[in-house]
């Protein structure tokens, strides 16, 4: 009895004609025998969840470094919130929820310690530049499982690579599947709302600092704002006959303005930037130290180009606390106990 094939037949019956069926995947980088219980996208999801890179996300910064409270987001809670939002949209649109979940859970595996501060300094130091979405693909293709990679399907890999938009247009560079497009939109919905929530919790902004126009359009509660955006994505996509995953013009314009507000009042806030600069200096010191002492990461036999790549991979994979521990171990003098 092949349960995976039975489920793939169910997919054909219940999913929208524009859904990406697991039976029609473009395949993996290396051919392998598929499972008789789980579909290819379900296996990809499981491989991501059980990866070391996924577990490390719990100690990587979202916005605030080493927050004292237990309720601030980390990179792993961000990924889980993206997954929840994306799955809700996929289910409502009768698209492939398993594919959507796999992309969601894997989309930030390549993120650096200390959030975008870490990404910025690696972009500056590494000769080839650095983008976390490219690093995420590198993690699943090469770095996981001691260099063997996770051997994911094309659709999941494409969704991971195309998920990010920075401050650009939300869907300027479209993923190959509608499910990948959902994750790209869900990523924005998640971080706009949870970063606002964390900023309020941290006291960086107050409720009366939020422009009235945002409250009027999105709502005055965290859950209401998410619900407004999610519903808009679902019904706009249906109304446009699944041409692509879309926001209505009104909501999209307000989302961009909402994002600009967060950049101005939160991400570029003096107290946040001050900590960002500390993190950049710390990672810069580590990077240059490994250039001078490649033996510390078993890279002393590598060419200069490969050495830079090895150091970049090593630092990008660090958690915040491991980066701090390593920096202290290398650069901070230790107490010297003298026995009498």
Secondary structure, DSSP 8 states (H G I E B T S, - for coil): --HHHHHHHHHHHHS-TTS--GGG---BSS-----SSS-HHHHHHHHHHTSHHHHHGGGSBSSSTT-SSTTS-BHHHHHHHHHHHHHHHHHHTT--HHHHHHHHHHTTTT--TTHHHHHHHHHHHSTT---HHHHHHHIIIIIHHHHT----BHHHHHHHHT---TTS-TTSS--SSHHHHHHHHHHHHHHHHHHHHHHHHHTSS-GGGS-HHHHHHH-SSHHHHHHHHHHHHHHHHHHTTTSS----HHHHHHHHHHHHHHIIIIIT-HHHHHHHHHHHHHHHHHHHHHHH-GGGGT-TTS-HHHHHHHHHHHHHT--HHHHHHHHHHHHS--------
